[in-house]
Amino acid sequence: MQLTRSTTPESGRTSRIPLLRSRAVWAAVLGWSAVNALVLAVAGDRLPFAWPSSTGTTTADHLLEANIGLLEVLVLMGLVHLLTRRRPRPDLAARAPERSRALRETLLLLAYGAAGLALGHVLARSLGWHPIGFHLAGTLYGTHEHVTAAEALTWALYNLIVYALVPLLYFRRRYTTEQLCLRSADRRADTALITVVLLVESAVQFLVLEPELLDLDGRQLLLGLPLTFTLYLAGAVLPAMIFIYAILLPRVRSLTGSGAATVVLGGLAYTVFHLWDAWTRFGSPDDALLSVAFLLLTYFAPGMMKSVLTLRTGNAWVHVWAYHALAPHTLADTPHVVHVFRA
């Protein structure tokens, strides 16, 4: 199996690197294995997190679910490779500026992102809410009774402004929509890819995860579906798309010269921006270790999948529609939003 062509920053030449010889791939494999071992060593029979949707589930069960989730993502990555194998490979590295400027902009983005997380923590805590990250409190692991409509709307508005609008305004003055991966080079091929991935992911959501969406009545669906789509598009999907996949990813591709490393680092970046998920616990060393471990087990693989879709198409919008806005968020989180807004 061959990895996508990579461009070395020094020479600009391209080469194909066997996937199993990539240091980034082996680092990811060893890191994932280490996280699994850490959880088994530190956790007892039950994890310390407030996960209403997982009451009674053992630590081993959670690890099994995480590894099955990784397997599903790997299958989806293989499907994306198959569907895009005949397409011209976009050169994301060429869309970034020269190396020294790319490094400066990358460091600027990371510092800005860290400041956004810090400010989101302080602001939300001052209002008595959960710290603001890329997910609304209650996402994925169950509804939290104390999430209010005001908190949900503030979360969405804060993320939209801080991680989407401000970075986009700054970089759009300096780069074209193509350089920011915001324009499709092949709409027909992108549409076909989106359709296939969305259908597969939706099937997994319905057949395996059995979303609570099916328990809602007609009125709740009529109000909840568009509200969930809009709320998460503003608060989670567009911030991740603009900040990580449109702006940061081409610079990482340019600096690393490796498609595999870019995918791995894209997965790590996506994980970091979920640091303040409402279920995380940092009150003790063991809780902090387990929180970081399950952040990685939860978000690293989806972050890689989004990176693969962007690298293979050169279009950051593809992952929005194929693997984020509709499935999983609208399918999985509509019951939570209905609860929050009493729809």
Stockholm file with secondary structure:
# STOCKHOLM 1.0

chainA/1-343         MQLTRSTTPESGRTSRIPLLRSRAVWAAVLGWSAVNALVLAVAGDRLPFAWPSSTGTTTADHLLEANIGLLEVLVLMGLVHLLTRRRPRPDLAARAPERSRALRETLLLLAYGAAGLALGHVLARSLGWHPIGFHLAGTLYGTHEHVTAAEALTWALYNLIVYALVPLLYFRRRYTTEQLCLRSADRRADTALITVVLLVESAVQFLVLEPELLDLDGRQLLLGLPLTFTLYLAGAVLPAMIFIYAILLPRVRSLTGSGAATVVLGGLAYTVFHLWDAWTRFGSPDDALLSVAFLLLTYFAPGMMKSVLTLRTGNAWVHVWAYHALAPHTLADTPHVVHVFRA
#=GR chainA/1-343 SS CBCCCEECTTTCCEECCBGGGCHHHHHHHHHHHHHHHHHHHHCCSSCSSCCGGGTTCCHHHHHHHHHHHHHHHHHHHHHHHHHHTTSCCCCHHHHSCCHHHHHHHHHHHHHHHHHHHHHHHHHHHHTTSCCCCSSCTTTTTCCCTTCCHHHHHHHHHHHIIIIIIHHHHHHHTTSCTTTTTCSCSCHHHHHHHHHHHHHHHHHHIIIIICCGGGGSCHHHHHHHHHHHHHHHIIIIIHHHIIIIIIIIHHHHHHHHCCHHHHHHHHHHHHHHTTTTCTTCCCSSHHHHHHHHHHHHHHHHHHHHHHHHHHHHHSCTHHHHHHHTIIIIIIHHHHHHHHHHHTC
#=GC SS_cons         CBCCCEECTTTCCEECCBGGGCHHHHHHHHHHHHHHHHHHHHCCSSCSSCCGGGTTCCHHHHHHHHHHHHHHHHHHHHHHHHHHTTSCCCCHHHHSCCHHHHHHHHHHHHHHHHHHHHHHHHHHHHTTSCCCCSSCTTTTTCCCTTCCHHHHHHHHHHHIIIIIIHHHHHHHTTSCTTTTTCSCSCHHHHHHHHHHHHHHHHHHIIIIICCGGGGSCHHHHHHHHHHHHHHHIIIIIHHHIIIIIIIIHHHHHHHHCCHHHHHHHHHHHHHHTTTTCTTCCCSSHHHHHHHHHHHHHHHHHHHHHHHHHHHHHSCTHHHHHHHTIIIIIIHHHHHHHHHHHTC
//
